[in-house]
Amino acid sequence: MAEQGQFRRVITNLTHGGHAILDSADEAEKTVETDDDLTLRSTVVQETPTVAAHVGTTAFDYLFPDLAEEFPDRHLPNDDVTGVVDALLALGTAMVETPAEVADPELNSPIPPIYTYWGQFLDHDLTAATDNDLVINIRDENLPPEKPEDVVTKLRNLRLPALNLDSVYGDGPFAAPVAGQDAVPYDGIKFRLGLLSPVPAAVGALIPPVDDNQRDLPRKTDRTPLVGDTRNDENLVVAQLHVAFLRFHNAAVDWVRDNEPEFESGAEIFRRARDLTRWTYQWLCVHDFLRTVARPDVVDRVDTAEGNLLDLDRRGLYMPIEFSVAAFRFGHTMVRGAYDWNRNFGRPGDRAPVSSLVLLFRFTGKGGFDGEQTTLPSNWPVEWDRMVDKNSPIAIRFARLIDTRLAPPLANLPNEGNDPQLSQRVRDLLKRLAQRNLLRGYRLAAPTGQAVAQALEVAPLSRAELEQDSSDGVKDALGSAGLFDRTPLWFYILKEAEVRELGRRLGEVGSRIVAETIIGQIRKDPGSYANRTSWSPDQGVLLPNGRPVRTIADFLRFAGVL
């Protein structure tokens, strides 16, 4: 087995579009525990041009290798790179919601916002480095697609692609500290939490329970979060969700102490609480998250099938390109431009009707909390009841449809593209999420949507379906470079959801890629719940009323934040 220290667990300064700087303890958990479930997954450690040789990485590869071998026939055109790039930039511009669409409640989905950010958290737990600008970048003037074999050789994943919460646990409580390197902080076998910064009552109502001030990420004095992946501080929703994971583990420690006396030592209790936290998270990813955002019949089919498209037994550990740069980016279209965040918003007499997405970027460590505070102000914690209710009568308490429209703030990301050393062209590109997604898919030689549909034996979208409810800008962009016949996979998956599922969930192609990847990685992780004997939440932690944790809302309740 690979040594645990070969894999770095704490990733700092990684942004969407930026390169990685890695920190952690080299001797992570070697002396006290071996973490067998992870070391079994750490199959190959290779050097890459962009990370230090001692840092472990895993592979990216194609879920559909036959399509990769048929490059460029099953990919976007590459005979006129400039024309294709111009078309993709125009398509990305045309995918932003108009003011009329922003105000249209019919574009709300039946999915609460928590699922948008659970997906973002899950993505950060699975992958890091698809946006690495030093290996295969989208900043050059000339942006031809890489050959698939070169993508596989060059692009490396800085995460183990398992739902193992290494983005939460870092190197664990037993790792020896390393001078000059950040680590996830623990108080014994529990996570240390960050304290809220008190604000005057005139600034806004305090958020109940007002005597609970441990509701921020642990931070350094410069606001940098001390977490396993600092990307989880890029907006306040995912930051508050990360706090919930820290608190869930801490509550699980107390639960094990109170209910499972067979676990006696601190190390035993920690490992048991970590297992229960991981297994609950993994189970919810399949049975709540996937069955909400994807077609339940597809999820059931994948979950009960003997085989899996990942084919990890034959191909080794990897993360699919089609998942990372296309299918799992469906969540970008679910993002709202504004949220009913807490009691300082959204009700008659409140200070403002909504909290804008821009504010939710600003009230993070990276955003500076919009003031002198070094931790989250006490009037800014989330009230999760506004983010999880599938039966809410309030329209703004739902995510947007899974469709080909993105909220306007995603066309001008406030925390990205601000480096004055970059050219204005690159700075503008880094702020425009749809354009970046489309260019990245092109550069990384993702197959077309039609090619993937045919490989899955699903009837491809017709031109009429691709044109259905599309703006003139979208139609012009698709038509200008032959993209009606060879459609970018990310856009195709969004359009499939829009026209075949009314935007209420992913269509069959999107559902298959997402379900095959998530369920396949869980199955092949020897430490996952799927490899325990008939484990279900009934064998996990229980809520105070004795019920198991079977929904994401239950997860937040057990964590004590809902």
Backbone torsions as a table, in degrees:
resi	resn	phi	psi	omega
1	MET	NA	148.8	177.1
2	ALA	-68.6	147.9	176.0
3	GLU	-67.8	141.5	-179.0
4	GLN	-58.2	-37.1	-176.3
5	GLY	-67.2	-10.5	178.4
6	GLN	-69.7	-20.8	-178.0
7	PHE	-107.8	120.2	176.7
8	ARG	-77.4	135.3	-174.0
9	ARG	-106.1	-26.2	-174.3
10	VAL	-104.1	114.1	-176.3
11	ILE	-110.9	122.9	-179.3
12	THR	-120.6	156.4	173.5
13	ASN	61.1	23.2	174.3
14	LEU	-94.3	123.3	178.9
15	THR	-121.9	167.0	175.4
16	HIS	-72.1	110.5	-176.7
17	GLY	103.5	-3.1	-178.6
18	GLY	-112.4	173.5	179.6
19	HIS	-96.6	169.2	-170.9
20	ALA	-97.2	139.8	167.2
21	ILE	-121.8	123.6	-171.1
22	LEU	-109.3	138.5	173.6
23	ASP	-133.0	146.0	166.2
24	SER	178.2	-177.6	179.1
25	ALA	-89.4	124.6	-177.9
26	ASP	-61.7	-32.1	-175.7
27	GLU	-97.9	32.8	-171.6
28	ALA	-51.9	113.1	170.6
29	GLU	58.8	17.1	-178.8
30	LYS	-67.8	-41.1	-169.1
31	THR	-82.2	-23.2	-174.6
32	VAL	-109.7	-37.2	-179.4
33	GLU	-149.3	151.8	-175.0
34	THR	-102.1	-11.9	175.1
35	ASP	54.3	54.4	-171.1
36	ASP	-56.5	-32.4	-176.9
37	ASP	-63.5	-28.4	179.1
38	LEU	-90.2	-39.6	-177.0
39	THR	-65.5	-29.5	175.5
40	LEU	-64.8	-26.6	-179.5
41	ARG	-86.5	-17.1	-176.9
42	SER	-84.0	79.8	-167.7
43	THR	-81.5	-44.3	-175.1
44	VAL	-136.3	133.2	175.7
45	VAL	-118.0	118.5	-176.7
46	GLN	-125.8	158.3	173.6
47	GLU	-80.5	149.1	172.0
48	THR	-130.6	162.7	-178.9
49	PRO	-67.4	-15.4	-168.3
50	THR	-113.9	-7.5	178.2
51	VAL	-130.7	155.2	-177.2
52	ALA	-59.3	150.0	-172.9
53	ALA	-63.5	-25.4	-177.1
54	HIS	-85.3	-0.9	-179.1
55	VAL	-89.6	129.3	179.6
56	GLY	-74.5	143.9	174.4
57	THR	-138.8	159.8	172.4
58	THR	-122.2	175.3	-168.6
59	ALA	-92.2	155.0	158.7
60	PHE	-105.5	148.2	177.3
61	ASP	-156.7	-179.4	-177.3
62	TYR	-98.9	131.5	177.4
63	LEU	-64.1	-28.6	-179.9
64	PHE	-117.4	80.4	-174.8
65	PRO	-61.8	-30.3	178.7
66	ASP	-64.2	-35.7	177.6
67	LEU	-69.5	-35.9	177.4
68	ALA	-63.4	-36.5	-179.9
69	GLU	-70.5	-20.5	-179.9
70	GLU	-94.0	26.6	175.7
71	PHE	-67.9	133.5	3.1
72	PRO	-98.9	8.4	-172.5
73	ASP	-59.8	-32.9	-178.0
74	ARG	-102.0	20.0	-177.5
75	HIS	-126.9	178.0	176.4
76	LEU	-63.7	154.7	179.9
77	PRO	-57.3	143.4	176.3
78	ASN	-128.2	11.8	178.9
79	ASP	-83.7	-17.9	176.4
80	ASP	-135.6	78.0	-174.1
81	VAL	-60.7	-44.2	-179.0
82	THR	-59.7	-42.4	179.5
83	GLY	-64.9	-40.5	179.1
84	VAL	-67.6	-43.8	179.3
85	VAL	-61.4	-43.9	178.1
86	ASP	-61.1	-40.3	178.9
87	ALA	-65.4	-40.5	179.4
88	LEU	-66.8	-39.1	177.0
89	LEU	-64.5	-41.6	178.1
90	ALA	-65.8	-39.3	179.0
91	LEU	-63.7	-44.0	178.6
92	GLY	-60.6	-39.5	177.2
93	THR	-64.3	-39.9	-176.8
94	ALA	-74.8	-12.3	-177.4
95	MET	-84.8	-2.3	-179.0
96	VAL	-82.8	136.9	179.9
97	GLU	-58.7	139.8	171.9
98	THR	-79.1	163.2	176.7
99	PRO	-54.5	-37.8	179.4
100	ALA	-66.5	-38.8	179.2
101	GLU	-69.1	-37.3	178.6
102	VAL	-57.6	-38.7	-176.7
103	ALA	-85.8	-0.3	-173.8
104	ASP	-88.7	110.2	179.8
105	PRO	-67.0	-17.1	178.7
106	GLU	-68.4	-13.4	178.7
107	LEU	-92.2	6.7	171.4
108	ASN	-81.5	143.3	178.4
109	SER	-92.0	174.0	173.0
110	PRO	-86.4	10.0	-173.9
111	ILE	-102.7	124.5	178.0
112	PRO	-63.7	156.5	-175.6
113	PRO	-62.3	-24.7	-177.9
114	ILE	-55.8	-32.1	-176.9
115	TYR	-70.2	-29.6	175.1
116	THR	-59.1	-47.4	-170.8
117	TYR	-89.5	-22.9	167.6
118	TRP	-60.8	-40.9	177.4
119	GLY	-64.0	-39.9	178.0
120	GLN	-65.6	-42.9	176.5
121	PHE	-59.7	-44.9	179.6
122	LEU	-61.6	-42.0	178.6
123	ASP	-59.7	-43.6	179.6
124	HIS	-67.1	-27.1	178.4
125	ASP	-76.2	-23.8	-177.0
126	LEU	-94.9	-38.8	-169.6
127	THR	-138.1	148.9	167.9
128	ALA	-151.7	132.6	173.8
129	ALA	111.6	0.1	174.5
130	THR	-63.8	-22.2	-179.4
131	ASP	-98.4	13.4	-173.2
132	ASN	-62.5	119.2	-172.4
133	ASP	-85.6	-2.8	179.3
134	LEU	-97.7	-14.8	-178.7
135	VAL	-96.8	-67.4	177.0
136	ILE	-130.7	103.9	-169.4
137	ASN	-106.4	169.9	176.6
138	ILE	-116.3	20.6	-175.3
139	ARG	-99.9	-17.9	-177.9
140	ASP	-66.6	158.3	174.0
141	GLU	-66.9	-38.9	179.6
142	ASN	-99.6	124.0	-171.6
143	LEU	-126.0	57.5	178.4
144	PRO	-72.3	153.1	176.1
145	PRO	-67.9	140.3	173.0
146	GLU	-72.3	152.5	171.2
147	LYS	-67.5	140.3	-177.7
148	PRO	-52.6	-40.2	-179.7
149	GLU	-64.9	-30.2	177.7
150	ASP	-74.6	-35.9	175.9
151	VAL	-59.1	-47.2	-178.4
152	VAL	-62.7	-37.5	-179.2
153	THR	-72.5	-41.1	-171.1
154	LYS	-86.5	-39.9	-169.6
155	LEU	-86.4	127.8	-179.2
156	ARG	-125.6	151.1	-179.3
157	ASN	-100.6	126.2	180.0
158	LEU	-83.8	2.4	176.4
159	ARG	-116.9	150.7	161.3
160	LEU	-71.2	123.6	-176.5
161	PRO	-77.5	59.5	177.0
162	ALA	-126.5	153.4	177.4
163	LEU	-85.5	66.9	-171.4
164	ASN	-109.0	2.0	177.4
165	LEU	61.0	31.5	173.9
166	ASP	-66.6	-21.1	174.5
167	SER	-69.2	-16.7	177.0
168	VAL	-99.3	-49.6	-170.8
169	TYR	-82.3	-18.3	-178.1
170	GLY	55.0	-133.5	-179.3
171	ASP	-91.1	3.5	177.7
172	GLY	82.9	172.1	-174.5
173	PRO	-79.5	-6.9	-173.4
174	PHE	-105.9	1.3	-178.2
175	ALA	-73.8	140.3	176.0
176	ALA	-69.9	134.1	-180.0
177	PRO	-66.7	149.4	178.0
178	VAL	-119.7	124.6	-176.2
179	ALA	-58.2	132.4	176.3
180	GLY	81.8	1.4	-179.1
181	GLN	-119.7	133.8	179.6
182	ASP	-72.3	151.3	175.7
183	ALA	-144.5	155.3	174.7
184	VAL	-65.4	124.4	-175.8
185	PRO	-85.0	138.9	178.0
186	TYR	-122.5	150.9	164.6
187	ASP	-109.3	95.4	-172.5
188	GLY	69.3	-121.4	179.8
189	ILE	-105.8	10.3	174.2
190	LYS	-107.1	157.4	175.3
191	PHE	-74.7	142.9	169.1
192	ARG	-80.9	138.4	179.8
193	LEU	-109.8	159.4	176.3
194	GLY	-90.3	149.5	-179.2
195	LEU	-94.1	144.2	174.8
196	LEU	-70.1	151.6	172.5
197	SER	-90.2	121.2	-178.9
198	PRO	-66.6	142.7	177.1
199	VAL	-126.0	155.3	178.7
200	PRO	-63.3	150.9	-179.0
201	ALA	-59.2	-29.8	-178.5
202	ALA	-67.2	-20.1	-177.9
203	VAL	-75.7	-30.2	-179.0
204	GLY	162.2	160.1	-178.9
205	ALA	-65.1	140.4	172.9
206	LEU	-73.2	151.6	-173.4
207	ILE	-99.4	120.7	-180.0
208	PRO	-61.0	153.5	-8.6
209	PRO	-72.9	124.5	-170.3
210	VAL	-67.6	-18.6	178.3
211	ASP	-89.0	2.3	177.7
212	ASP	-103.1	101.1	-178.0
213	ASN	-105.2	9.2	178.0
214	GLN	-93.4	67.2	-173.2
215	ARG	-130.9	25.7	173.3
216	ASP	-125.3	165.1	171.7
217	LEU	-67.5	148.5	172.3
218	PRO	-64.7	141.2	-173.8
219	ARG	-140.2	157.1	167.0
220	LYS	-81.9	170.7	-176.7
221	THR	-66.0	-18.2	177.5
222	ASP	-90.0	13.5	177.9
223	ARG	81.8	-6.3	-180.0
224	THR	-61.8	127.0	179.9
225	PRO	-74.3	138.6	176.4
226	LEU	-96.0	78.0	-177.7
227	VAL	-134.2	168.8	-176.6
228	GLY	-70.5	-16.9	178.5
229	ASP	-151.6	107.8	-174.7
230	THR	-69.9	-8.7	171.2
231	ARG	-61.7	-22.9	179.6
232	ASN	-75.3	8.2	172.0
233	ASP	-116.3	16.8	-175.5
234	GLU	-80.4	-23.6	168.8
235	ASN	-141.3	158.5	-170.8
236	LEU	-70.7	-26.2	-179.2
237	VAL	-67.0	-50.3	-179.4
238	VAL	-69.8	-29.4	175.7
239	ALA	-64.7	-44.2	177.8
240	GLN	-67.9	-31.4	175.0
241	LEU	-67.5	-38.7	176.7
242	HIS	-62.4	-40.1	175.0
243	VAL	-57.4	-40.4	179.5
244	ALA	-62.9	-37.5	177.0
245	PHE	-66.1	-41.7	176.5
246	LEU	-59.1	-43.5	-177.6
247	ARG	-73.3	-31.6	176.5
248	PHE	-62.1	-46.6	178.2
249	HIS	-59.5	-45.5	-179.0
250	ASN	-60.8	-40.5	176.8
251	ALA	-67.1	-34.6	177.7
252	ALA	-66.3	-35.9	175.0
253	VAL	-58.6	-48.3	179.4
254	ASP	-62.5	-39.3	-178.2
255	TRP	-65.5	-42.8	179.0
256	VAL	-63.2	-43.8	178.7
257	ARG	-60.2	-37.8	-175.9
258	ASP	-83.2	-24.4	-169.3
259	ASN	-122.5	-13.7	-176.6
260	GLU	-131.5	74.6	-174.7
261	PRO	-64.5	-12.8	177.9
262	GLU	-66.7	-18.8	174.9
263	PHE	-94.0	111.1	-168.7
264	GLU	-107.3	-51.7	-175.2
265	SER	-76.1	162.9	177.7
266	GLY	-59.9	-40.6	179.7
267	ALA	-63.9	-41.2	179.6
268	GLU	-65.0	-43.3	-179.2
269	ILE	-66.4	-42.0	178.3
270	PHE	-59.8	-49.8	-177.6
271	ARG	-62.1	-40.1	178.8
272	ARG	-65.0	-45.1	179.5
273	ALA	-64.4	-39.2	177.5
274	ARG	-64.9	-42.0	177.6
275	ASP	-61.3	-46.3	-179.2
276	LEU	-63.5	-36.7	177.4
277	THR	-66.7	-47.8	179.7
278	ARG	-61.9	-47.8	-175.9
279	TRP	-64.0	-40.2	178.0
280	THR	-62.3	-45.7	177.8
281	TYR	-59.2	-48.2	-179.8
282	GLN	-62.5	-44.6	-179.7
283	TRP	-61.7	-42.0	179.7
284	LEU	-67.0	-34.2	178.2
285	CYS	-60.6	-36.1	-179.9
286	VAL	-83.8	-50.0	-166.3
287	HIS	-92.0	-14.2	174.9
288	ASP	-118.6	-58.6	-176.5
289	PHE	-60.0	-57.6	-176.6
290	LEU	-62.7	-41.2	-177.2
291	ARG	-73.9	-6.8	174.5
292	THR	-95.7	-43.6	-173.2
293	VAL	-93.1	-15.9	-178.8
294	ALA	-119.9	170.9	177.2
295	ARG	-68.4	121.4	-178.2
296	PRO	-58.4	-34.4	-179.9
297	ASP	-66.6	-35.4	176.9
298	VAL	-69.1	-43.0	178.5
299	VAL	-60.0	-44.8	179.4
300	ASP	-62.0	-41.3	-179.5
301	ARG	-63.6	-43.4	179.3
302	VAL	-68.2	-39.8	-175.6
303	ASP	-68.9	-26.9	-177.8
304	THR	-102.7	-6.8	-179.3
305	ALA	-71.0	148.9	177.7
306	GLU	-72.4	-39.4	-178.8
307	GLY	-99.2	-179.9	-178.6
308	ASN	-153.1	141.0	-177.4
309	LEU	-61.4	-26.3	179.4
310	LEU	-60.0	-37.0	177.9
311	ASP	53.4	47.9	-175.6
312	LEU	-67.6	-27.2	179.3
313	ASP	-60.7	-36.6	-178.0
314	ARG	-91.7	-35.0	-169.3
315	ARG	-101.7	-10.9	-177.6
316	GLY	82.5	176.1	-173.7
317	LEU	-72.3	127.3	176.8
318	TYR	-160.5	166.5	174.5
319	MET	-116.3	128.5	-175.8
320	PRO	-68.4	133.6	173.2
321	ILE	-56.9	-44.0	-176.2
322	GLU	-61.1	-31.7	176.8
323	PHE	-74.9	-50.6	-169.2
324	SER	-70.9	-40.6	-174.3
325	VAL	-101.8	-0.7	-177.3
326	ALA	-138.5	-76.2	-167.7
327	ALA	-59.8	-44.7	-173.8
328	PHE	-81.8	0.0	173.1
329	ARG	-87.4	12.0	175.7
330	PHE	-61.4	-28.9	-177.2
331	GLY	-62.3	-21.8	179.1
332	HIS	-60.9	-32.6	-179.3
333	THR	-78.6	-13.5	179.4
334	MET	-84.6	-13.5	-176.8
335	VAL	-66.4	132.6	175.3
336	ARG	-87.1	155.8	172.2
337	GLY	-78.3	-14.8	-179.9
338	ALA	-159.6	153.4	-175.3
339	TYR	-133.4	153.6	170.0
340	ASP	-85.2	84.3	-161.3
341	TRP	-80.5	-52.0	177.3
342	ASN	-155.5	-172.3	-171.0
343	ARG	-69.0	-5.3	171.9
344	ASN	-81.3	1.7	-178.9
345	PHE	-139.8	155.2	159.8
346	GLY	86.0	-0.7	179.2
347	ARG	-128.4	156.7	179.7
348	PRO	-54.0	132.2	-179.7
349	GLY	88.2	-6.3	178.3
350	ASP	-71.6	166.6	-177.0
351	ARG	-67.4	-35.0	-179.5
352	ALA	-148.2	151.1	-177.3
353	PRO	-70.2	-30.8	-176.3
354	VAL	-147.7	163.4	169.0
355	SER	-101.5	120.1	-178.7
356	SER	-69.7	154.5	175.3
357	LEU	-60.4	-33.9	178.2
358	VAL	-59.5	-42.3	177.7
359	LEU	-64.8	-36.0	-179.7
360	LEU	-71.6	-19.9	167.9
361	PHE	-79.0	-37.9	-174.5
362	ARG	-71.0	-36.7	-176.6
363	PHE	-88.1	57.1	172.2
364	THR	-134.3	172.0	177.0
365	GLY	-60.4	-42.5	179.7
366	LYS	-65.2	-34.1	179.4
367	GLY	-82.4	-5.5	176.1
368	GLY	80.8	7.0	-179.6
369	PHE	57.9	14.1	176.2
370	ASP	57.0	36.3	179.7
371	GLY	178.4	-156.6	-177.5
372	GLU	-89.1	-7.3	-176.3
373	GLN	-66.1	149.6	174.3
374	THR	-105.6	-3.6	172.3
375	THR	-135.6	173.5	-176.0
376	LEU	-62.2	130.2	176.9
377	PRO	-63.7	150.3	-172.2
378	SER	-71.5	-7.5	175.0
379	ASN	-99.1	12.3	-175.7
380	TRP	-119.3	-0.6	173.7
381	PRO	-62.0	152.0	179.8
382	VAL	-72.7	149.3	164.4
383	GLU	-106.0	100.0	-169.1
384	TRP	-64.1	-20.7	179.5
385	ASP	-61.9	-21.9	178.3
386	ARG	-82.3	-5.7	-171.7
387	MET	-119.7	-3.1	-171.6
388	VAL	-124.5	-7.6	-170.2
389	ASP	-82.9	112.0	178.7
390	LYS	-74.1	-10.3	-178.5
391	ASN	-115.1	18.1	-177.7
392	SER	-64.8	139.3	175.4
393	PRO	-83.2	-2.1	-174.9
394	ILE	-97.9	118.0	-170.8
395	ALA	-60.6	-38.0	-174.9
396	ILE	-71.2	-8.7	179.3
397	ARG	-89.4	29.1	175.6
398	PHE	-133.6	151.8	173.6
399	ALA	-68.5	166.9	174.2
400	ARG	-79.9	163.3	179.8
401	LEU	-60.1	152.7	169.7
402	ILE	-81.9	97.5	-175.4
403	ASP	-148.6	-164.4	-175.7
404	THR	-97.0	24.7	179.3
405	ARG	-118.9	135.6	176.7
406	LEU	-115.3	147.3	178.8
407	ALA	-63.1	141.9	-177.0
408	PRO	-52.7	-36.1	178.7
409	PRO	-59.7	-23.2	179.6
410	LEU	-77.5	-5.5	172.5
411	ALA	-94.4	0.7	178.6
412	ASN	-153.2	65.8	-174.9
413	LEU	-61.2	122.4	-172.5
414	PRO	-69.6	-28.7	-175.7
415	ASN	-99.2	10.1	-179.0
416	GLU	-123.5	157.4	174.8
417	GLY	65.7	32.4	-176.7
418	ASN	-107.7	6.7	-179.3
419	ASP	-76.9	113.8	-177.1
420	PRO	-66.7	-13.9	179.0
421	GLN	-78.1	-14.5	178.2
422	LEU	-84.1	154.8	176.1
423	SER	-68.3	158.0	-179.9
424	GLN	-61.3	-36.5	179.1
425	ARG	-60.3	-44.7	-178.9
426	VAL	-70.9	-39.8	178.6
427	ARG	-61.2	-41.9	177.8
428	ASP	-63.9	-42.5	-178.4
429	LEU	-62.8	-42.7	-177.3
430	LEU	-66.0	-21.0	178.6
431	LYS	-85.2	-13.3	-172.2
432	ARG	-107.6	99.8	-168.6
433	LEU	-64.4	-43.6	-177.3
434	ALA	-63.6	-42.8	178.6
435	GLN	-62.0	-43.0	179.5
436	ARG	-62.0	-44.9	-180.0
437	ASN	-59.3	-44.4	-177.5
438	LEU	-68.0	-42.6	179.3
439	LEU	-67.2	-37.0	-179.8
440	ARG	-66.4	-42.4	176.8
441	GLY	-60.0	-37.7	178.4
442	TYR	-66.9	-48.4	-177.6
443	ARG	-63.5	-35.2	-177.3
444	LEU	-91.1	14.3	171.5
445	ALA	56.6	42.1	173.2
446	ALA	-66.7	138.5	178.1
447	PRO	-66.5	162.9	178.9
448	THR	-71.4	160.9	176.0
449	GLY	-61.8	-39.4	-179.8
450	GLN	-64.3	-40.2	-179.3
451	ALA	-64.4	-40.5	179.6
452	VAL	-68.8	-42.3	177.7
453	ALA	-57.2	-46.2	179.2
454	GLN	-63.3	-38.7	178.4
455	ALA	-63.7	-31.1	179.2
456	LEU	-90.9	2.0	-178.9
457	GLU	60.2	41.8	175.3
458	VAL	-112.3	135.9	179.1
459	ALA	-60.5	120.6	-179.4
460	PRO	-63.1	156.6	174.5
461	LEU	-61.5	137.2	175.2
462	SER	-80.4	166.6	175.8
463	ARG	-61.0	-37.6	178.8
464	ALA	-61.0	-39.3	178.2
465	GLU	-68.9	-38.6	177.8
466	LEU	-66.0	-30.1	178.8
467	GLU	-85.9	-17.6	-173.7
468	GLN	-58.5	122.2	178.4
469	ASP	59.3	15.0	177.2
470	SER	-84.0	145.7	177.2
471	SER	-72.9	165.5	176.5
472	ASP	-60.6	-35.0	179.4
473	GLY	-63.6	-41.3	177.9
474	VAL	-66.0	-46.0	-179.4
475	LYS	-62.0	-42.4	-179.5
476	ASP	-63.9	-41.8	-179.1
477	ALA	-65.4	-43.8	179.9
478	LEU	-65.7	-36.5	-177.2
479	GLY	-77.9	-22.6	-171.9
480	SER	-74.0	-19.4	-176.3
481	ALA	-134.0	23.1	178.1
482	GLY	73.2	26.1	-174.1
483	LEU	-85.8	-5.7	171.9
484	PHE	-68.8	-32.9	-179.7
485	ASP	-93.1	-27.3	-179.7
486	ARG	-130.8	86.0	-168.1
487	THR	-94.3	136.3	176.8
488	PRO	-53.6	135.0	-172.7
489	LEU	-59.9	-41.8	-179.4
490	TRP	-60.7	-50.2	179.8
491	PHE	-62.7	-41.4	-178.7
492	TYR	-59.1	-45.2	-178.5
493	ILE	-64.5	-38.9	176.9
494	LEU	-66.3	-41.8	-179.3
495	LYS	-68.7	-36.8	176.4
496	GLU	-60.0	-44.3	177.3
497	ALA	-63.0	-40.3	-176.5
498	GLU	-65.2	-45.7	-172.2
499	VAL	-94.4	-26.8	-176.9
500	ARG	-102.1	-18.2	178.7
501	GLU	-126.3	11.9	178.8
502	LEU	58.0	24.7	178.1
503	GLY	76.1	4.9	-175.4
504	ARG	-84.1	-15.1	179.0
505	ARG	-171.0	171.9	177.3
506	LEU	-66.7	151.2	173.1
507	GLY	-80.3	-170.0	-172.4
508	GLU	-67.1	-43.2	-179.8
509	VAL	-64.7	-49.9	178.9
510	GLY	-61.2	-42.5	179.7
511	SER	-61.8	-41.0	-178.4
512	ARG	-64.5	-48.0	-178.5
513	ILE	-61.7	-46.1	-177.1
514	VAL	-67.5	-46.2	-178.5
515	ALA	-67.7	-43.6	179.9
516	GLU	-60.2	-39.4	-177.9
517	THR	-70.3	-51.8	-175.4
518	ILE	-68.0	-48.5	-178.9
519	ILE	-67.7	-38.0	178.9
520	GLY	-62.8	-42.1	179.1
521	GLN	-66.7	-37.6	177.5
522	ILE	-65.1	-43.7	-178.9
523	ARG	-60.6	-39.2	-173.5
524	LYS	-89.2	0.7	174.5
525	ASP	-89.6	111.7	-177.4
526	PRO	-63.0	-16.3	178.9
527	GLY	-98.0	7.9	-175.2
528	SER	-83.1	168.9	178.3
529	TYR	-62.8	-30.2	-177.8
530	ALA	-66.1	-18.3	179.2
531	ASN	-107.9	17.2	167.6
532	ARG	-95.8	158.9	-179.3
533	THR	-74.3	102.8	174.7
534	SER	52.3	39.3	179.6
535	TRP	-73.2	138.2	171.9
536	SER	-146.2	170.4	178.9
537	PRO	-56.0	-19.7	176.1
538	ASP	-62.1	-25.1	177.1
539	GLN	-96.7	9.6	-178.5
540	GLY	-104.9	-159.8	177.4
541	VAL	-66.2	154.0	-179.1
542	LEU	-120.4	147.0	175.1
543	LEU	-70.5	163.9	-179.1
544	PRO	-55.0	-28.4	178.7
545	ASN	-85.4	5.3	177.2
546	GLY	90.1	-3.3	179.9
547	ARG	-80.0	148.0	174.2
548	PRO	-75.4	166.7	178.3
549	VAL	-88.4	104.6	-175.2
550	ARG	-120.1	-2.0	177.4
551	THR	-137.5	163.2	175.7
552	ILE	-62.6	-35.1	175.9
553	ALA	-61.4	-41.2	175.7
554	ASP	-61.0	-39.8	178.4
555	PHE	-57.0	-45.7	179.9
556	LEU	-67.8	-33.9	177.5
557	ARG	-65.3	-45.6	179.8
558	PHE	-63.8	-34.3	178.6
559	ALA	-71.0	-11.9	178.5
560	GLY	80.6	22.2	-179.6
561	VAL	-113.8	0.0	178.0
562	LEU	-129.5	NA	NA
